[in-house]
Amino acid sequence: MILEVTAKDKKNQYKRFKKYKDINNIKLTSNTKNDLELAFIKSFNQKNIKKRYSYIYDYMCKYLEENINVLCDFKDNKCIANRLNKSANKTNGCCYFNKLLCENLCSKKCNNPNISCKLFMCDYIENKIMKFKSIPKNYLLLDYFFNKKQKELIQKSYKMQKKDLIEELLLFKWKCIDTQNFMC
């Protein structure tokens, strides 16, 4: 079975995935559109909300790393904005807090893969390359499964560990359910 999604109503079109079971006879090719559809199906079918949030967190971190963070174009410890002098820092891209290099950055790699850090893009990347703000409401999976307060938390949870963020998200989960038991 191949699933096809129309362009109509980008957010609510995924409600129909609730009826699909995550079983081996669903055949999805591995392009970005179908990967997103599969992520929706897996998310809907995960009844344990903590595991659902963990899956979404992992999926989005991987997605952002592979599709968005590559736009930074790091070479010799410098992102494109560093190389063009469009950044406040000379090296390491945006990995600074209060003008100090982030302590999680070790050997040119972050040892705390954090969704907020992966979402963050400097003005140069957002304005000149992406042409949109890198915020949770602009990513369908985050926009669909999380309410406004949760999205704010995801946006501003820099340096927070995954397990701690998921616990915080769980505190606000009930504000996200509407009257038809669909996620807002």
C-alpha positions in Angstrom: 0.0 0.0 0.0 1.4 3.4 -0.9 -0.1 6.4 0.9 -0.7 9.7 -0.9 -1.2 13.0 0.7 -2.9 16.0 -1.0 -1.6 19.5 -0.5 -4.9 20.5 1.2 -4.6 21.6 4.8 -1.0 20.6 5.7 -1.6 20.2 9.4 -4.9 18.3 9.6 -4.3 16.0 6.6 -2.3 13.7 8.9 -5.3 12.9 11.1 -6.2 10.1 8.7 -3.0 8.3 9.6 -4.5 7.3 12.9 -6.3 4.4 11.1 -3.1 2.9 9.7 -1.3 0.3 11.6 2.5 0.3 11.7 3.0 -3.2 10.2 5.3 -4.6 7.6 2.8 -4.7 4.7 2.7 -0.9 4.5 5.2 -0.1 1.7 6.7 3.4 1.8 9.6 4.5 -0.3 12.3 6.4 1.5 11.9 9.9 0.3 11.3 12.9 2.7 7.6 13.0 2.1 7.1 9.3 2.9 9.5 9.4 5.8 7.4 12.1 7.3 4.2 10.0 6.7 5.8 7.0 8.3 6.8 9.2 11.3 3.2 10.3 11.6 1.9 6.7 11.5 4.5 5.5 14.1 3.6 8.5 16.3 -0.1 7.9 16.1 0.3 4.2 16.8 2.5 4.8 19.9 0.0 4.8 22.6 2.5 5.5 25.4 2.8 9.3 25.3 6.3 9.3 26.7 7.5 6.8 24.1 5.7 8.9 21.4 7.5 12.1 22.5 10.8 10.2 22.6 10.2 8.9 19.1 9.3 12.4 17.8 12.3 13.9 19.5 14.7 11.3 17.9 13.1 11.6 14.5 13.2 15.4 14.5 16.9 15.5 15.7 17.8 13.1 12.9 15.8 15.0 10.4 17.2 18.4 11.4 20.7 17.1 11.4 20.4 15.5 7.9 18.3 18.1 6.2 18.6 21.5 8.0 21.9 21.6 9.9 23.8 20.7 6.7 22.9 24.2 5.5 25.4 25.6 8.0 28.1 24.1 5.7 30.9 23.7 8.2 34.4 23.7 6.9 37.5 23.9 9.2 35.4 24.6 12.3 33.6 27.5 10.6 30.1 27.7 9.3 29.1 29.7 6.2 28.2 32.7 8.3 31.5 32.6 10.2 33.4 32.4 6.9 31.4 35.4 5.4 31.8 37.4 8.7 28.0 37.4 9.1 28.3 35.9 12.6 29.1 37.4 16.0 31.7 34.6 16.4 34.7 33.6 14.3 34.4 29.8 14.7 32.0 27.0 15.8 28.9 28.5 14.3 26.2 29.3 16.9 27.4 27.0 19.7 27.8 29.8 22.2 25.9 30.8 25.3 26.5 34.2 26.9 29.4 34.7 24.6 31.1 31.5 25.9 31.6 28.3 23.8 29.0 25.7 24.8 30.5 23.1 27.2 28.6 20.3 25.3 30.8 20.9 22.2 33.7 18.5 22.3 36.0 17.6 19.4 33.8 19.5 17.0 30.7 17.4 18.0 27.9 18.1 20.4 27.8 15.5 23.1 24.2 16.4 24.0 22.1 16.2 20.8 19.5 18.8 21.7 16.4 19.5 19.6 16.5 23.2 20.5 20.1 23.6 19.4 19.3 21.8 16.2 16.3 24.0 15.5 18.3 27.2 16.1 19.6 28.8 12.9 21.4 32.2 12.7 19.7 35.1 10.9 22.0 34.6 7.9 20.9 31.0 7.3 17.2 31.7 7.9 17.1 34.8 5.7 19.5 34.0 2.9 19.3 30.2 2.6 16.2 28.7 4.3 13.8 31.6 3.6 11.8 30.7 6.7 12.2 30.7 10.5 13.4 27.5 12.0 10.8 27.2 14.8 8.6 24.2 15.8 5.4 25.4 14.2 7.2 25.3 10.8 7.9 21.6 11.1 4.7 19.5 10.7 5.5 16.7 13.1 6.3 19.2 15.9 3.4 21.5 15.0 0.9 18.6 14.9 1.7 16.8 18.1 2.6 19.6 20.5 0.5 22.5 21.8 1.8 26.1 22.0 3.4 25.8 25.4 5.1 22.6 24.4 6.5 24.2 21.2 7.8 27.1 23.2 9.6 24.7 25.5 11.0 22.8 22.6 12.2 26.1 21.1 14.0 27.3 24.3 15.3 24.2 26.0 18.9 24.7 25.0 21.4 22.4 26.7 18.5 20.4 28.4 18.9 16.6 28.3 16.3 14.7 26.3 14.8 12.9 29.3 14.4 16.2 31.1 12.7 17.9 28.2 10.3 15.0 27.7 9.3 15.1 31.4 8.6 18.8 31.0 6.6 18.2 27.8 4.5 15.7 29.7 3.5 18.3 32.2 1.7 20.2 29.4 0.3 17.2 27.4 -3.3 17.5 28.5 -3.7 21.0 27.1 -3.1 19.5 23.7 -6.1 17.2 23.3 -9.2 18.6 21.6 -12.8 17.4 22.0 -12.5 14.7 19.3 -9.4 13.2 20.9 -7.1 14.4 18.1 -3.9 16.0 19.0 -4.0 19.8 18.5 
